Amino acid sequence: MAVIDHLVTSNWLAANLDREDVKVLDGTWIMPNTVPELPVGFIPTAQYFDIDKVASQHPMLKHMLPDAVQFEAAMGEMSIHVTDHVICYDRFGVRSSPRLWWTFREFGHEKVSILDGGLPDWIYSGYNVSQSPSKPTAKSGYKSKASNISVISKNEILETLQNNPQIVDARSLGRFLGTESEPRKHLRSGRIPGSCSFPYMEQLRNGKLKPLSELAKAVSVAKIDLNKPIVTSCGSGVTAAGLAFIFTLLGAKDIRVYDGSWSEWGASDAPIEVGHG
């Protein structure tokens, strides 16, 4: 990336935390029906970005991408400017923070990075935490720009299934095969026909992304072609953004995130596949 690095370290953030143009956002999101043990506290100056609230309101799909008006209003309330360098992190490591990165990129915000290892790495590196998120004292007049990464809808996927689009599923292999129950109880099990499995959580080690050489090898083994258009999907659009982040790091240019993902597809009458067929 010509302007900034997509990934930053805890040491870099500590050295730049006092800069007025560095804005830190905690984007932790917890999957339904799970109770994970997570570190507590916030990186000093960090605000909390709630992906379920800064979202297009939908009765079943909880964190669909907001429209430009919603996003600009939220950024204004958080006193974020288009020239700021936004640092996204989460309390897992690098699980939901790519969703923030993708959202900012979708609205044309170039200066956005992810803290590799998130809050666990910040604490492990010996840095202090605050007990509550920061609250801005002033608003900004945020105006979004043209998007860099696009979304794709269920209907668009249905229209192209006969052309064998390259769809990459970030969920666990068991959920992909339909042998593992979905955390959202009302959903069918299985996958979008023709999709391939590339579990996002398997691309992490100790809460951090694996080295690019290992990620590139895993992509090659999965027979994912970074030079062709890619659609990423997951359970609800969170780790699909994580795959979009990985593929961007590896040089892919044409990436579309299926925002509704299995929360939408699995609840519909759209065709599915199960097993190893």
C-alpha positions in Angstrom: 0.0 0.0 0.0 1.5 3.3 -1.1 0.2 5.5 1.8 0.4 3.3 4.9 0.8 -0.3 6.0 -2.3 -2.4 6.3 -0.9 -4.0 9.5 0.8 -2.1 12.4 2.4 -3.4 15.5 1.8 -2.6 19.2 5.2 -0.9 19.3 4.3 1.3 16.4 0.9 2.2 17.9 2.5 3.0 21.3 5.0 5.4 19.6 2.2 7.1 17.6 -0.7 7.0 20.0 -0.4 10.7 20.9 -0.7 11.9 17.3 -3.8 14.0 16.7 -4.4 12.2 13.4 -4.2 8.7 14.8 -7.6 7.4 15.9 -8.0 4.0 17.5 -11.1 2.0 17.4 -12.1 -1.2 19.2 -14.2 -3.2 16.9 -14.8 -6.3 19.1 -17.8 -8.4 18.0 -18.8 -11.6 19.7 -20.6 -14.4 17.9 -24.1 -15.3 19.1 -24.4 -18.1 21.6 -20.7 -17.9 22.6 -19.1 -16.7 25.9 -15.4 -16.2 25.1 -12.8 -15.3 27.8 -11.4 -12.0 26.6 -8.9 -9.5 28.0 -10.6 -6.5 29.5 -9.9 -2.8 29.0 -9.2 -0.5 26.1 -6.2 0.8 24.4 -5.8 4.4 25.7 -7.7 6.9 23.4 -9.6 4.1 21.8 -13.3 4.5 21.0 -15.7 1.6 20.6 -17.1 1.0 17.1 -20.2 -1.1 17.4 -20.7 -2.9 14.0 -24.3 -3.8 15.0 -25.2 -0.1 15.5 -23.2 1.5 12.7 -25.1 -0.6 10.2 -28.0 -0.8 7.9 -30.9 -1.9 10.2 -32.3 -5.2 9.1 -34.6 -7.5 11.2 -32.4 -10.6 10.7 -29.0 -9.4 9.4 -27.5 -7.5 12.3 -24.5 -5.7 10.9 -25.0 -5.0 7.2 -22.9 -2.3 5.8 -24.4 1.2 6.6 -25.1 3.7 3.9 -22.9 6.7 3.4 -25.2 9.0 5.5 -25.1 6.6 8.4 -21.4 6.1 8.2 -20.6 9.8 7.9 -22.9 10.6 10.9 -21.2 8.0 13.0 -17.7 9.2 12.1 -18.7 12.8 12.8 -19.9 11.8 16.3 -16.5 10.0 16.8 -14.6 13.1 15.7 -12.9 11.1 12.9 -11.6 13.1 9.9 -11.0 11.8 6.4 -7.3 12.6 6.8 -7.0 10.6 10.1 -5.0 7.3 10.3 -7.6 4.9 11.8 -6.2 1.9 13.7 -8.7 -1.0 14.1 -8.3 -3.7 16.7 -10.3 -6.2 18.7 -10.0 -8.2 21.9 -9.6 -11.5 20.2 -6.5 -10.6 18.2 -7.5 -10.1 14.6 -11.0 -11.5 14.3 -13.6 -8.7 13.8 -11.1 -5.8 13.3 -10.9 -6.5 9.6 -14.6 -5.8 9.4 -13.9 -2.2 10.5 -10.9 -2.0 8.0 -13.2 -3.2 5.2 -16.0 -0.7 6.2 -13.6 2.2 6.1 -12.2 1.1 2.8 -15.7 0.7 1.4 -16.2 4.4 2.0 -12.9 5.4 0.5 -10.9 5.9 3.7 -7.4 5.1 2.6 -5.5 5.6 5.9 -6.8 2.6 7.8 -4.8 -0.2 9.4 -5.3 -3.2 11.7 -3.3 -3.7 14.9 -1.8 -7.1 14.5 -2.6 -9.2 17.6 -5.2 -6.7 18.8 -5.6 -6.0 22.6 -3.9 -9.3 23.6 -0.7 -8.3 21.9 -0.9 -4.8 23.3 -1.1 -6.1 26.8 1.5 -8.8 26.2 3.8 -6.0 24.9 3.6 -4.4 28.3 1.4 -1.4 27.5 -1.3 0.0 29.8 -5.1 -0.1 29.2 -7.9 2.1 30.1 -11.0 0.8 31.9 -13.5 2.5 29.6 -13.5 3.7 26.0 -12.6 7.3 25.1 -15.4 9.8 24.4 -14.8 12.6 21.9 -15.4 16.2 22.9 -16.1 17.5 19.4 -17.7 16.4 16.1 -16.1 16.3 12.7 -17.7 16.9 9.3 -16.8 13.6 7.8 -17.5 13.1 4.1 -16.9 9.7 2.5 -15.3 9.0 -0.9 -15.7 6.4 -3.6 -15.3 2.8 -2.4 -12.3 0.6 -2.9 -13.8 -2.8 -2.1 -17.2 -3.7 -3.1 -20.1 -5.8 -1.7 -22.2 -8.4 -3.5 -25.8 -9.4 -2.9 -27.5 -12.8 -2.7 -29.4 -12.1 -6.0 -26.1 -11.1 -7.8 -24.5 -14.4 -6.6 -27.6 -16.4 -7.8 -27.4 -14.7 -11.2 -23.8 -15.8 -11.6 -23.8 -19.3 -10.1 -24.0 -20.9 -13.5 -20.7 -19.2 -14.4 -18.9 -20.8 -11.5 -17.8 -17.7 -9.6 -14.8 -18.0 -7.2 -16.6 -17.9 -3.8 -14.4 -18.4 -0.8 -16.0 -19.4 2.5 -14.3 -18.3 5.8 -16.3 -20.5 8.2 -14.9 -23.7 9.8 -14.7 -26.8 7.6 -17.5 -28.4 9.6 -19.9 -25.6 8.9 -18.8 -25.6 5.3 -19.5 -29.3 4.9 -22.8 -29.1 6.9 -21.6 -31.5 9.6 -21.3 -28.8 12.3 -24.4 -26.9 13.6 -24.7 -23.2 12.8 -24.5 -20.9 15.8 -27.6 -19.2 14.6 -30.2 -21.9 15.2 -32.7 -21.0 12.5 -30.2 -21.5 9.7 -29.7 -24.5 7.4 -26.3 -26.2 7.3 -24.1 -26.3 4.2 -22.5 -23.9 1.8 -23.1 -21.9 -1.4 -22.8 -24.2 -4.4 -19.4 -24.2 -6.0 -17.7 -22.4 -3.1 -14.4 -23.4 -1.6 -13.3 -23.6 2.0 -10.6 -21.3 3.4 -11.3 -21.1 7.2 -10.3 -17.6 8.4 -9.4 -18.7 11.9 -6.9 -21.2 10.6 -5.0 -18.3 9.0 -4.1 -17.0 12.5 -1.5 -18.0 15.0 -1.6 -16.8 18.6 -4.1 -14.1 17.6 -2.0 -12.7 14.8 -2.1 -13.3 11.1 0.4 -15.9 9.9 3.4 -14.7 7.8 2.5 -13.7 4.3 4.6 -16.6 2.9 2.4 -19.1 4.8 -0.8 -17.4 3.8 0.3 -17.4 0.2 1.0 -21.2 0.4 -2.4 -21.8 2.0 -4.1 -19.9 -0.8 -2.2 -21.9 -3.4 -3.1 -25.2 -1.7 -6.8 -24.1 -1.6 -6.5 -23.3 -5.4 -7.7 -19.8 -4.9 -6.7 -17.6 -7.9 -5.8 -14.1 -6.7 -5.8 -12.8 -10.2 -9.4 -13.6 -10.8 -12.5 -12.0 -9.1 -13.1 -13.3 -5.6 -16.3 -13.3 -3.5 -15.8 -13.9 0.2 -18.5 -15.2 2.5 -18.8 -16.4 6.1 -21.5 -16.5 8.8 -22.5 -12.8 8.8 -19.9 -10.8 6.9 -17.3 -10.5 9.7 -14.6 -13.0 8.8 -15.5 -12.6 5.1 -13.9 -9.2 5.6 -11.0 -11.0 7.2 -10.5 -13.0 4.0 -10.8 -9.8 2.0 -8.0 -8.3 4.2 -5.7 -11.4 3.6 -6.3 -11.4 -0.1 -5.6 -7.7 -0.3 -2.3 -8.3 1.6 -1.4 -10.9 -1.0 -2.1 -8.6 -3.9 -5.7 -9.4 -5.0 -7.5 -6.5 -6.6 -11.0 -7.7 -7.4 -12.7 -8.7 -4.1 -16.3 -8.5 -3.2 -17.7 -9.3 0.2 -21.0 -11.1 0.5 -22.4 -9.0 3.3 -25.4 -11.1 4.2 -23.3 -14.3 4.0 -24.7 -17.5 5.5 -27.0 -15.5 7.8 -28.9 -14.6 4.7 -28.2 -17.5 2.4 -28.9 -20.2 5.0 -32.2 -18.6 6.0 -33.4 -18.4 2.4 -34.5 -21.0 -0.2 -31.3 -20.5 -2.2 -29.6 -23.7 -3.3 -27.0 -25.3 -1.0 -24.4 -28.1 -1.1 -23.4 -30.3 1.8 -20.7 -32.9 2.3 -17.6 -33.4 0.2 -19.3 -33.5 -3.2 
